[in-house]
Amino acid sequence: MTRIIMNGSSGRMGKVIAGLVADMQDAEIVAGVDVFDDGTAAFPVFKSLAECDVEADVVIDFLHLGRIHEGTL
């Protein structure tokens, strides 16, 4: 099982990826990272990667470019 952290999990693409992964048998999203958490994710959502204490095999990054310039990684 591939354990995934979804960076940008509350955005449009993050939600699309989360939906696709939810239907997979060999992967799961174990945590999300996003400054905006609408509370609908099936996994814990952290405000930054630094706050995320969940172990994973890979990070999928769909962070909005504006967040990088604002320093909210």
C-alpha positions in Angstrom: 0.0 0.0 0.0 1.4 3.4 -1.0 0.8 6.0 1.7 0.3 9.5 0.3 0.5 13.0 1.7 -1.6 15.4 -0.5 -0.1 19.0 -0.5 -2.9 21.3 -1.6 -5.6 18.9 -0.4 -8.4 21.4 -0.2 -8.0 22.8 -3.7 -9.8 21.7 -6.8 -7.0 19.4 -8.0 -6.3 18.1 -4.5 -10.0 17.0 -4.2 -9.9 15.4 -7.6 -6.8 13.4 -6.7 -8.2 12.4 -3.3 -11.3 11.1 -5.1 -9.3 9.1 -7.5 -7.1 7.6 -4.8 -10.1 6.7 -2.7 -11.1 4.3 -5.4 -7.7 2.6 -5.5 -6.8 -0.5 -3.6 -3.0 -0.1 -3.6 -2.8 3.5 -2.4 -4.3 5.8 0.3 -4.0 9.4 1.3 -2.9 9.4 4.9 -2.7 13.2 5.4 -3.4 16.5 3.6 -1.6 19.8 3.8 -3.5 23.0 3.1 -3.9 26.4 4.9 -7.7 26.1 4.2 -9.4 23.0 5.6 -13.1 22.8 4.9 -13.4 19.7 7.1 -14.6 17.4 4.4 -11.4 15.4 3.9 -11.4 11.7 5.0 -7.8 12.2 6.4 -6.2 14.7 8.8 -5.3 18.1 7.2 -2.3 20.1 8.5 -1.5 23.8 7.9 2.0 23.0 6.7 4.3 20.2 5.8 6.4 21.0 8.9 3.3 20.3 11.1 2.5 17.0 9.4 3.7 14.1 11.6 2.2 11.3 9.5 4.5 8.9 7.8 4.1 8.4 4.0 5.9 7.0 1.0 5.2 10.0 -1.3 4.0 13.6 -1.4 1.7 14.7 -4.2 2.1 18.5 -4.6 -0.8 20.5 -6.0 0.0 23.6 -4.0 -1.2 26.8 -5.6 1.7 28.9 -6.8 0.4 31.9 -4.8 1.0 29.9 -1.5 4.7 29.5 -2.4 5.1 33.3 -2.8 3.2 33.9 0.5 5.6 31.6 2.3 3.0 29.2 3.6 4.7 26.0 2.7 
